[in-house]
């Protein structure tokens, strides 16, 4: 029989997180600091709207781009929060989570041989999506000394005449890094000078703990060349609803919508109705969850400080990214032993790119009680290592 | 800090001051001072514990009593509310808008004890026109806390 598989897919590296997932799965009694989703339930009034839409029998397709009312609410929200104006009819596409928007966006803009700039450590999907779209991924290794922000110099150095688009993943998973207005202004200059595009993945935009989130699309000349991606998973604790969106120039959104139409048809209808309620009446929920995350963030930063674990202070998402280089182990080894000996699962930084070596991703999407227990185990483990055992 | 502090200790009054300072991102001394101020201003009125009595062997009956009263010239409902709140078995007294005037929440050991209070003490007050007593059969959620079993964390251990 002939080989049934596509080389491009077979050659794709499996997600580094998958490997660790399998090990953790064997350990039934382990506790985890490894999740990338909120510990809160979706606020009840949002779930209720989803249920109500089912009761009403709204179980049919929506238009390909998504419910008009939802697109309108997204535009209202982006205007209210970011001062951005998008046309709900031509510049918004509702997708199956932010993940689909990443895929569709890259497929819509990439020609064979184009280079996609991917700052790492970052979410696991960018590189494979770029490869599947036919691009050559070019990795920018972010540095701890810059608090894992992307600098203009780093960007400048990575750009070639083949560079088509930069992926800008801030607030960042796994580092928790943010890009403030001045950081964005510096890279925007480089972007404009070299006439490249930006895919700004702002899925954690509501979870920032130092001033208001700034989108690169807010800067002069940038909206025209930016695909802004956001969604409901993190801000409203709606991961299982699978709903996100992309906003951008009409000509890009039009092509993304075309692929979306053939591949997906439309995002889940129930989720779209629930999302309208989330945008209309969910601000208080966001504030409440953000306050809780921030308390946990402070708790962890303090705990690391007390045990002398090096960690820059992250101001976004719900991750901290401590450095474990002092122990002379790889991230994989550290995470493996920590799991083995203390029964706590954390994700090795290398799951998010080679430059994550020497770091761990620790999620604080957990209750304070849970974090306390996990931190006390970490402290015990770290002490043991320092005592040379 | 005030609002966030109150929100935290309303849920967990036993949290220690050091931890409170850490999660609020302030100095411990500031928390101590703020708590003292809140107590002095009568904003913090006590540090209670939420108990699910159903799980103990101790019998408790809670009743909600709707009370219609005649307001008094110059005092409104204040006098009669004050009168009712003196009874130690009375847990709460609220002035209510709508079909009746005062909501009295009462705790007793038995139905008989509560009934006796209503018929002997409450109804016989001069200003009380009528009462309607509702016994609580089961508490599902109290003070914002669901009393039934806690939900397990069903998330995958590791997700990207």
Interface residues (C-beta under 8 A of the other chain):
Chain A: X15 X17 X20 X21 X24 X25 X30 X32 X34 X35 X36 X37 X39 X123 X124 X125 X173 X291 X294 X295 X296 X298 X299 X302 X345 X347 X351 X368
Chain B: X4 X7 X8 X19 X22 X23 X24 X25 X153 X155 X156 X157 X158 X159 X160
